[in-house]
């Protein structure tokens, strides 16, 4: 019950649509329209996500192709960033905490990619998550492999629509974007900046997790009913 009291206000905010009924699970497009009306930092997309194959601190290769059937929440940072990167990581941790209280935990993978592989060594990668509240159960921090160019992850960030431009003093000028990739490798949306409502991202991820294979199926439960059934 304590978990319900914690998550309920945020979910209630996400579902309060001026008296509109709950969105059926068969229509991600309907939800995108709803979010577009109430979440000004949300950008819907539907295109093939740029692929990658990068390494963990333990030199295990993880790529987009390794996440079939999972929704990926992806963002780019570098550990030496003095301002927005730590805030971004903590925002992602807030979203992850909400998701991991539900059955979605096993179906969602959080992915952080460093754009500073020279300085973000194995030890840095291992320490970053615990320092910012990220749960290793379904979160991974990736860097370049030894045989990849030093700028590979910055070029990957560009493929996702934004730059991490290095300055002479070692910092990087960049935007803040959280990318959401569906279970079939389709890039389905961006949440820009740090002011988006975490509950809205959770609801969007839930839509992609439930991503009905039958395009015209009409489930009986609304989004609200599905969430409430978990508590």
C-alpha positions in Angstrom: 0.0 0.0 0.0 2.9 2.4 0.7 4.1 1.8 -2.9 0.6 2.7 -4.2 0.6 5.9 -2.2 4.0 6.8 -3.6 3.2 6.2 -7.3 -0.5 7.0 -7.3 -0.2 10.9 -7.4 2.1 10.8 -10.4 0.0 8.3 -12.3 -3.2 10.2 -11.5 -1.5 13.3 -13.0 -0.6 11.4 -16.1 -4.2 10.0 -16.6 -6.1 13.2 -15.8 -7.2 14.4 -19.2 -10.0 16.9 -18.5 -12.5 14.1 -18.1 -11.3 12.0 -21.1 -11.6 8.3 -20.8 -8.6 6.0 -20.4 -6.7 5.1 -23.5 -7.1 1.5 -24.7 -3.9 -0.5 -24.8 -4.3 -1.2 -28.5 -3.4 2.4 -29.6 0.1 3.8 -28.9 -0.9 6.5 -31.4 -3.8 7.6 -29.2 -1.4 7.9 -26.3 1.1 9.8 -28.3 -1.6 12.3 -29.1 -2.6 12.6 -25.5 1.0 13.1 -24.4 1.5 15.6 -27.2 -1.4 17.7 -25.8 -0.1 17.6 -22.2 3.7 16.9 -22.3 5.4 19.7 -24.2 8.8 18.0 -23.9 7.6 14.8 -25.7 8.4 14.2 -29.3 6.8 11.2 -31.0 8.8 9.2 -33.6 8.5 6.0 -35.5 11.7 5.1 -37.3 14.5 2.5 -37.1 16.7 3.2 -34.1 20.4 3.7 -34.8 22.1 0.5 -33.8 25.1 0.1 -31.6 27.4 -2.5 -30.0 29.3 -1.1 -27.1 30.9 -2.5 -23.9 30.3 -2.6 -20.2 32.9 -2.0 -17.5 33.5 -5.8 -17.6 34.0 -5.6 -21.4 30.8 -7.4 -22.1 29.4 -6.4 -25.5 25.8 -5.0 -25.3 24.0 -3.8 -28.4 20.5 -2.9 -29.5 20.2 -6.3 -31.1 20.7 -7.9 -27.7 17.4 -6.4 -26.4 14.7 -8.1 -28.5 11.3 -7.9 -26.9 12.4 -5.1 -24.4 11.7 -1.4 -24.4 14.9 0.6 -24.1 15.3 3.9 -22.4 18.5 5.4 -23.7 20.5 8.5 -22.8 24.0 9.9 -23.3 26.1 11.5 -20.6 29.7 11.8 -19.6 30.8 11.3 -16.0 32.9 14.4 -15.8 29.9 16.6 -16.7 29.6 19.1 -13.8 25.9 20.1 -14.2 23.1 18.5 -16.3 24.5 15.0 -16.7 24.1 14.1 -13.0 20.6 15.6 -13.0 19.7 13.6 -16.1 20.9 10.4 -14.5 18.9 11.1 -11.4 15.8 11.8 -13.5 16.3 8.5 -15.2 16.7 6.8 -11.8 13.4 8.3 -10.8 11.7 6.9 -13.9 13.4 3.5 -13.3 12.2 3.4 -9.7 8.6 3.8 -10.8 8.9 1.2 -13.5 10.7 -1.3 -11.3 7.8 -1.3 -8.9 5.6 -2.9 -11.6 5.8 -6.1 -13.8 7.5 -3.9 -16.5 10.8 -4.3 -14.7 11.7 -7.4 -16.6 10.7 -5.9 -19.9 12.5 -2.5 -19.8 16.2 -1.9 -20.2 17.8 1.4 -19.2 20.9 2.2 -21.2 23.4 5.0 -20.4 26.2 5.7 -23.0 29.3 7.7 -22.2 30.5 10.2 -24.7 33.9 10.4 -23.0 35.3 6.9 -23.2 38.9 8.1 -22.6 38.1 9.3 -19.1 35.1 7.1 -18.2 37.1 4.0 -17.4 35.8 0.7 -16.0 35.9 2.0 -12.4 34.0 5.2 -13.3 31.4 3.1 -15.1 30.9 0.8 -12.1 30.6 3.7 -9.6 28.3 5.9 -11.6 25.1 4.0 -11.2 25.2 3.6 -7.4 26.2 7.2 -7.0 23.0 8.3 -8.8 20.5 5.8 -7.7 20.3 3.6 -10.8 19.4 -0.1 -10.3 21.8 -2.5 -12.1 19.0 -5.1 -12.3 17.9 -3.4 -15.6 20.4 -0.7 -16.2 23.8 -0.7 -18.0 26.5 1.9 -18.6 28.2 1.5 -22.0 31.4 2.8 -23.5 33.5 2.1 -26.6 35.3 -1.2 -27.2 39.1 -1.2 -27.7 38.8 -1.4 -31.4 36.3 1.4 -31.8 37.2 5.1 -32.6 37.4 7.4 -29.6 34.5 9.5 -31.0 32.2 6.5 -31.7 29.7 7.3 -29.0 29.6 11.0 -29.8 28.8 10.0 -33.4 26.1 7.7 -32.1 24.7 10.6 -30.1 24.6 12.6 -33.4 22.7 9.7 -35.0 20.1 10.1 -32.3 19.8 13.8 -33.1 22.1 15.8 -30.8 25.8 16.6 -30.4 28.4 16.4 -27.6 30.9 18.9 -28.8 34.3 18.8 -27.0 35.7 22.1 -25.8 39.4 23.0 -25.1 39.0 22.6 -21.4 37.7 19.0 -21.6 34.0 19.7 -21.2 31.3 18.9 -23.7 28.5 21.1 -24.9 25.4 19.1 -25.4 21.6 18.9 -25.1 19.6 16.6 -22.8 17.3 14.0 -24.4 15.9 10.7 -23.2 15.2 8.3 -26.1 12.6 5.5 -26.0 13.0 2.5 -28.3 10.3 0.0 -28.7 10.5 -3.8 -28.5 11.1 -4.2 -32.3 14.0 -1.7 -32.5 11.8 1.2 -33.6 12.7 4.6 -32.2 9.4 5.7 -30.8 10.0 9.0 -28.9 12.1 11.5 -27.2 11.6 13.4 -24.0 13.6 16.6 -24.1 15.3 18.3 -21.2 14.8 17.6 -17.5 11.3 19.1 -17.0 9.2 16.3 -18.4 6.8 14.5 -16.0 8.4 11.1 -15.1 4.9 9.6 -15.0 4.3 10.5 -18.6 7.5 8.7 -19.7 6.3 5.7 -17.5 2.9 5.6 -19.2 4.5 5.8 -22.7 6.9 3.0 -21.9 4.0 1.0 -20.6 2.2 1.5 -24.0 5.2 0.1 -25.8 5.6 -2.8 -23.4 2.0 -3.7 -24.1 2.4 -2.9 -27.8 -0.4 -5.1 -29.0 0.7 -7.3 -31.9 -2.9 -7.5 -33.2 -3.4 -3.9 -34.6 -7.2 -3.9 -34.1 -7.5 -5.7 -30.8 -9.7 -4.0 -28.3 -8.6 -5.0 -24.7 -11.3 -4.4 -22.1 -9.0 -2.7 -19.6 -8.0 1.0 -19.7 -4.4 2.1 -19.0 -5.6 3.1 -15.5 -7.1 -0.4 -14.9 -3.9 -2.0 -16.0 -1.8 0.0 -13.6 -4.2 -0.4 -10.7 -4.2 -4.1 -11.2 -0.5 -4.2 -10.2 -1.2 -2.9 -6.7 
